[in-house]
Amino acid sequence: MLVFCASTSAVLLGQTREEDLAEIKKMRLDESISTESIEYIDLLVHLANNYYFYKPDSTLIMLNEAYELSKKSNYYKGQSKALNSQGNYYSNIGNLEKAYELLNESLSTANQFSLQREKIDAINFIGLAQWQEGKNGLALTNFLEALPIAEQINDTYMMGVLNDNIALLYDDYKDYETALAFNEKSRKISLANNFDVSAAQTLLNMAVIYRKQKKYDLATKSVDECIIVFKNGNVIDWLSFSYENKGSIALEKHHYIEAKDWFEKAMKICDEIDFNIGYTQTYKGLAESYLGLSNLEMAEFYGLKALKVSEELKIFENVKTSNALLAKIYHEKGDLLKAYEYQSEYLKLFEKSSLEDYQKGLGVLKSEIKFEDQKKLLIEENKSAIAQQRLYIFGAFAALLVLGTFLILLYRTHKIQKKYNHQLQEKQTELIKHETELQEANDTKDKLFSVIAHDLRGPINSLQALIKLYVDDSLSKVEVDMILPKALHDINGISDMLNNLLVWARTQMSGSMIKPSNLNLETLVNENIKLLNPLAEKKNITLTSTIPTNMISFSDRDHIDIVLRNLLSNAIKFTNEKGEVTISAIELPDKYQIKVKDNGVGMSTEAQTKLFDKNNTNTTYGTNNEKGTGLGLSLSKEMVESNGGEIWVESTLNEGTSIFFTVPLKAHNNS
């Protein structure tokens, strides 16, 4: 649908055309007021703009008077204003050459005398003329040039106008979301500044896009809102656009009688104000409505009128669609020759890749039509030439056949090559994967040997020395009784360390095998408390469980056992004597959350970020110099995650640490 965004200067609110005219007459009669005064010239331009859709001839007379008076009094702002309005007038009646001449003169005047507001108007009107001519790229350049100037001088009205006009261009390219974004920006500006009519104009453009998106309910609601505003404000031209929109919505829903009624309302307004641009879409809409009603005579009548006025105004898109519509109409009438001619015109316009070629307009297309007619006449007059042409066609067909065969072979070769390339790429990807796995295995091996060398060698060497002293009878019974408990403590530490190392190495090298089953968390926690209680008693640490009875989780028992043992060992390790370690659990909608809490030494924020990092194997000594592999918590993280849970820590230095992890709920037997 052809819709112009608001582009004229902001209307002086609260004053009608009659009041403007009365003021003009009063100023002319008042001898103390010169007709060359700024107030008189500005009012004259304003009145001319308001009269355009009612008395176009009067509009031009008033604008010419305003320009001459401005020129006579060296009122450059008035000159630029009048030239802008004259340019817009000629653009609207389709005389784009005259429009460009006047608008460029206005722009030159505005630049020469630093008239920023008039400069914005000139650039905007030039952009609208280019859009009307189909030169969307140039139009966008002009709109984007004018927008920062409007923002710089805080001209909120023109900021909204330019955003609307940019939206029109994106609408042409069917980028509806971007168009709506610019429209919405414009609408917000208008509403914030109480420009109700401008906001409604923007909403009508948005309704056009909603219709193109098949959002008919939203489009209808938006148009109905606009009609109320335009009626109340007596904005007749935009009321016509609103009726056209209602007709277009009805057309797309195949409600042809309703569509016809709306387009007739729009046409009535166009007749009243001689609204040429409004006719282009109104005539086309009526032609489509009558086509839907199978009234082909009326469809043809309005289709031809739509094409004629579109050609006169050089509206590229409407010329193209009018040709397509006439092709349908003549096809329905059985006039296949005319249908073919209009369809050919449509296709030629459709295939034009450069819109600038359209400046040559219909003259080029008419020349092509004339050439086609001459060729047909020549064919009819010379049958031998037709036969010769057939031979050429057969020859061309044979050449095309050979070329087609060659292209097929070339395509097959390319396809085979592509297949082999794909297979080669898969092999290469597989090799890279194996190389990565091998590197990870080597890293795991190096890490394992490093831990063994660093963490196990010391305790084992100490135990070896102790046994040697015992064998050599170098220790007294008192010394043996004193050292053996310490040796037993070291052996227990080595055992735990080896267990973690072996489990960790197995998961790193071959992955963790999951064997989930329904397990009782309370039982598993109590078993680990019983196992680790001797370690806790040595530091007078109390181990407490508040796990509810019959809390069943569908998890791998060995995995959760390792996690609990590691977390409890860690809590004991970093809790001072006479401390407390508590294990609790709560049931969430789809999992259990288990917490191991101590009131030990706690840890810094930095330490918390590295706590579960599998690449961090540095061990920290406990409150009684207990030592580990540095693998327990990263191993716990892998075990929890392999069972579909997650693990995290909350800790405060010198206050204690809480480690949380989750496990699945009980699995129900569906058999």
Secondary structure, 3 states (H helix, E strand, C coil): CCCCCCCCCCCCCCCCHHHHHHHHHHHHHCCCCCCCCHHHHHHHHHHHHHHCCCCHHHHHHHHHHHHHHHHHCCCHHHHHHHHHHHHHHHHHCCCHHHHHHHHHHHHHHHHHCCCHHHHHHHHHHHHHHHHHHCCHHHHHHHHHHHHHHHHHCCCHHHHHHHHHHHHHHHHHCCCHHHHHHHHHHHHHHHHHCCCHHHHHHHHHHHHHHHHHCCCHHHHHHHHHHHHHHHHHHCCHHHHHHHHHHHHHHHHHCCCHHHHHHHHHHHHHHHHHHCCHHHHHHHHHHHHHHHHHCCCHHHHHHHHHHHHHHHHHHCCHHHHHHHHHHHHHHHHHHCCHHHHHHHHHHHHHHHHCCCHHHHHHHHHHHHHHHHHHHHHHHHHHHCHHHHHHHHHHHHHHHHHHHHHHHHHHHHHHHHHHHHHHHHHHHHHHHHHHHHHHHHHHHHHHHHHHHHHHHHHHHHHHHHHHHHHHHHHCCCCCHHHHHHHHHHHHHHHHHHHHHHHHHHHHHHHHHHCCCCCEEEEEHHHHHHHHHHHHHHHHHHCCCEEEECCCCCCEEEEEHHHHHHHHHHHHHHHHHCCCCCCEEEEEEEECCCEEEEEEEECCCCCCHHHHHHCCCCCCCCCCCCCCCCCCCCCHHHHHHHHHHHCCCCEEEEEECCCEEEEEEEEECCCCCCC
